[in-house]
Structure formats: C-alpha cells, structure tokens
Amino acid sequence: MPKTDYKNPPLVGQVVSVSPQADVFSISPDTERELIGAAWQKWLETHLPRQVTDGSQNHGAFDEHSHGWYDGRYAAFMAARLIAVRCWSDVIQFDRNQLDCAILDCLGFVLRRQHTDGALDLWGNWSCNEAGFAVPGLVEAYHHLKSDSGETAQQMREKIKTFVLAASESVLTGEVSTANHRWAAACAPLAAAYSICPDQRYLDRIDDYLADGIDCDSDGCWHIERSAGYSTVANHGLMVMADYLQRPELLEHVIRNLEHTLYHIQPDGSVDASFSHRQDRGLLDKAPSDYRTARRVALITGDGRFTTLALRRFPKDDEVAGELMPLLFELDRSPEVMPEPKPLADHYEQHFKHSQVVRVRRGEIALTLTADRGGHFFDSILDCWGGARRSIDWLCLRHGEMALSSIQIAVAGGYAMQPNTLDVLDSGRWLLQAERSHWQHTQHFRPGWPIVEAGRPVNCGIDVCWFGDALKIRIKAHGEVDHPAAICFWVNNEATVVETNRAMNHLAECKTGQLRGGANLRLHQSFHALEISGLPSAAHQMSMQPEPTIPTAVTRNSTCYSLGLVLPLDLELTILPISTSE
C-alpha cells in the first residue's frame, strides 16, 4: 500500500464548499485531561455503588443494563476501567481501599465466570470472542500497574495474567463468529497478550489472518460489514495491533476509514447507517466515531478535520466508559495536543465504487444511494426462500431532522427489488438497476426431489438526478405479465405526513399507511420538509410492506406509507426539500 501524506491528505471526491460550523472549538491537553477526568469522576460515583457485594455467586459483578443479569464480559471491561481510574489518582478522587477491594472482587468474578477453555460469557453464552474483546484493556491495565510495587497491585496483575493466558488459548481456537471480528476479538488480544507472554503461536495466528488481507477497501470502507459501529470495533483492533506489535503501517487503514467516514456525516452530525450490513442499519442517531479513534488519527495526520470529529464526540458522563480501551489509558499513551480543528465539508458529491455507495451533501440536505451486489456475511446465509440476503434499501434522504429512511419497490410474491448495480451517468445523475429472478425451492421436503423455479422475474431501473433544487427519480419496472406492486416510503416516526390535507402521522409504529395517490405527499418535521410530487392514483389498497431481508432499524424508527401500483411501472417522482418557519 502506498504511504499516505498525513500532513497533506488528499480529498476524496470533489468538495464544493465548507460552511462555518459552530461546534468547532479548540482544547488544550490540560483542559482535556481535566474535563475527561471530571467525566470519569461522575462515572465512578455512579457505577461503583452498583457493584454486587452480597457474597453470592455474583459477588464483584456489575449489572450492565439493570436487567438483573451479570455478564463476565462486562465485568472484565469494568475491571479495566476501574484500574484506569486508579492510575489517574492525580485527577480523580476516590477511596483507595474501597476501589482496590472493588477491583479485586470484580477480577474474582471474571475468573469465576471464565470457562475452563478460556471463553467468557455474554448473556449466558460462553464465547472466545467475548474473552478476546476484554483482553487488550486488561493487558493495558496490567502494564500500568507495574509502577505500583505494592501487594494489592501484584494481586491484580496475577489475576489479570491468569485471565489473559486462558483467554488467549480460547482465542487461538476461535469460533463461528471469529471471522467477522478477527481484528478486534482475535488479532488484537493476541498482540496484547504477547506483551505478557511472548508465545510465538500468537504472532503466527495474527500473521495468518493478515495474510488473508485486511478488508478495509480502497475507499476506506470496512466492506464486509459497511457499518459505523463495526468500523469503530475494527479500528480499535488495528490500533491495538499497531501499538503492541510496533506496526504503525496498520494505522493506514484506520486513517482511510475515518476519511471515508467524513463523507457520511448527516446534517444533524450523526453518521449515515442506511447501507450497513449489521444491526445498526437504518439508525438515525449513530455516532460517526468514538473520541479515542478520531483523536489518535488527528494526532497522526495533523489534520484538523479529525480533531473536529473527535470533539463532536467529546465524552460526557457515562459515555466515557463506552470504548473497548479505557480512554484514560489512551490519553496516557498519546498525551499530545490535537491540531487546530477545521470545519467538515458539507457540500460534495462522492462515489465509493467498491461499496457501490453515492453520497451527496448540500448543506442541510444529504442523499445516499446504494446498490448491494452481496459478497458479505448475510449473502452467505440463505433466507426462507432459498435466495441470497441483500439489502432492499437503495435511498436515504435527509433534510435537517426530516428523514426519508428508504424508498422500496415491492412486488407481490417476493421481496422488494434489490438494486445490485449503481452507475454514475454524470455529475448529479445516477442509475441503479435491479433484477429479481425466479427463486428456487425443492418440490417436496424430501431428499432427491427436484428443484423447481417459482415467482416471476422482474427488472427495474432507477434513474436519479438533481434538477435545480429538486431530486428527480424515474422508476421503470416490468415483468412478464401485469403484476401487483407498490412503492413504499419509510418516514421517520416523528414526522408529520400529509396527503391531500389528510394528516397520517399518528399511525402505530411498523404499521402501513395506504396512500391514495394522485396528489403531493408532504413529509414535515421541525423546520424541514420534503414534498413528493408525481405520484399516480392508487391502483389497489393491498398491504405490501416488504419484509426486511437483513437486520434493520428502519422498521422501528420509521413508518411505511405504501402506494399500490401495477407493473409495468414508469414513474417520474420529484422530491423538493423545503425549509419552513414552523
């Protein structure tokens, strides 16, 4: 991989302009340490009293979600965080004896919950991945405790070492979900464990994974998962490997991913999750990055845009402990001052070829188009109809707080159309194409019976372009015969939806509102609206809300409004963003 010029990073795509942003501010190392220490102080005062101290089998544990269940993984994270607090005694105030007892009790619970094969439990299921996630933070704690020669610190280190060595054996074995978490749950823990026990098997396994290649594509997208949440986890894994193995070149992928992230920021500061292949798909409030990762990249590159990204995620209260590596350890490792913050681009058009995603920002307007050709985790799992599971969402349009989370083209007798190609026709114009073939199934649930085709094939083309201030979408779909279909608009639940002066905003979540058509559809929230014109009158009132093909939050945070149509289709819709005074 060619080296990146960190001090003069290339822009990905064409940035038209950058608007002033009020949340850009500077912070000195002393102020950073003071503010983060104060946030951790509140965290400690809130969480330490929640520890179980009743002498039961859960003695020393913490209840992460106040559900009455105590996970080994969460206790392991808590132990590392409490030790981080212990190492910040110049900033955070606490009773040393009380904290030491809490740490030893917590580590004792972790060891009791660790399986004999080294795995650790989450929700009652033992997993080598969960053990692996916990290792780097505890190893960092182990090394920080070296400066304390006291007996208590030595006991803590012995307990940590016992856990880490057993967990490493489990990590070496692996499990069914190790593949998609190989950087953070396998390579990172083995790299950290090597600093305690230099076992050549650890390095051999890491190099074996690296030989397969790192799945952060040329655009900077972790393409298997395409998820902001997963990106944070994978970036953490590479940061740990770079630190413990002295391989700074691994940080190239982290930098490239955060560069990619900058072009997925929504008008409200969240990150676009509309094309994710994980459980954060469709979330409207997903954070772009954690503070630790953005801070590290800002320090490495000297690029103030990453300082801005970090400061937007400046930790507050409970947020301070939400990272896989305690933030206090990161500040000890990299105490330097971040570069002066720079505003983030908010006017651009960007095409990510490998992941087949287009992102457009026009100030408070953000458009995402995406195709899904498969080749990821869910594509290897067959759905109930025997076909590959790919995304059925190809558009997400935001105007301020107003979110049109998805437009889906549903056809009777199967899932909605799944665009598998996305081509750039010109600046501001794109073409998505989808083809639904016959799906297949055995004629009988009996070995040897023939495979038969079912359903009707359908082809669909979607031409999208900006025309002045409006977005124009032409949808052409046809099959072998006339066929019932529907166009489904997924609108965030808080929005007001009006069709011919008929308000429809009080529908229950996950219910389908049947549109009459033949008039404009207005979606309105706060001071932003989207007005959709070009809708024909409804051809039928059948409910055709598509079933999700992969996990998604769209069906939770949005309501489906469906217009019944009949194939063949030739629609030309216009979506006009409008700023309102009320």
Number of C-alpha atoms within 10 A of each C-alpha: 7 5 7 14 9 16 10 10 13 10 8 16 13 12 15 12 13 14 11 12 13 7 11 18 14 17 16 13 13 10 11 16 18 14 17 20 22 17 19 29 18 15 17 21 12 12 14 16 11 14 17 19 15 9 9 9 11 23 17 25 29 27 17 16 8 9 7 8 14 24 22 30 27 19 27 29 24 27 30 28 28 22 26 24 23 22 19 17 13 9 17 18 16 14 9 11 10 10 17 17 13 24 26 19 23 28 26 22 23 29 21 14 24 21 18 12 16 24 28 32 21 18 10 12 11 20 25 28 28 23 30 33 27 28 33 29 26 29 23 22 25 22 12 18 20 12 10 11 9 10 9 15 19 15 13 21 22 12 16 23 19 12 25 27 18 19 30 27 18 23 29 17 13 19 12 9 12 19 14 16 17 22 27 29 27 30 27 28 32 34 26 25 25 21 14 14 13 13 12 9 14 23 16 12 17 20 13 12 16 14 9 8 9 14 16 21 17 17 17 22 25 24 19 20 21 20 25 29 21 21 23 23 22 24 24 24 27 24 23 26 25 17 16 20 16 11 13 13 13 19 21 18 23 27 23 20 23 26 21 19 19 19 25 25 23 28 20 14 16 17 23 29 30 27 28 23 26 21 16 21 23 26 21 23 14 19 19 27 25 25 21 24 23 25 27 23 25 26 19 15 19 19 20 22 24 31 29 26 29 24 20 20 20 17 20 15 16 14 15 23 21 13 18 20 25 25 23 21 22 15 17 14 10 12 14 13 16 25 21 18 22 19 19 20 21 26 19 19 20 20 23 18 14 12 23 18 20 22 20 20 24 17 17 18 20 24 20 24 23 26 26 24 18 16 13 17 15 20 18 13 12 11 14 10 13 12 16 18 24 25 28 26 27 25 20 22 24 24 27 21 21 27 26 21 29 24 20 23 26 24 26 17 13 16 20 26 24 26 25 19 17 25 17 14 12 9 10 14 16 19 20 22 20 21 18 19 14 15 16 14 17 14 12 11 8 8 7 9 11 11 11 12 13 14 13 17 14 20 17 21 18 21 18 23 19 15 12 8 11 16 19 21 20 17 19 17 22 18 17 11 11 11 17 18 26 28 23 25 22 25 26 27 23 17 23 18 25 17 17 12 11 9 12 16 18 13 15 10 14 16 14 18 22 19 23 19 20 14 16 18 22 22 24 27 21 15 14 22 25 24 17 20 18 18 19 17 14 17 15 16 15 15 17 25 24 20 12 17 18 17 16 22 18 24 20 13 18 25 27 28 23 28 26 24 23 17 18 19 18 14 15 17 17 22 21 19 24 16 16 11 6 8
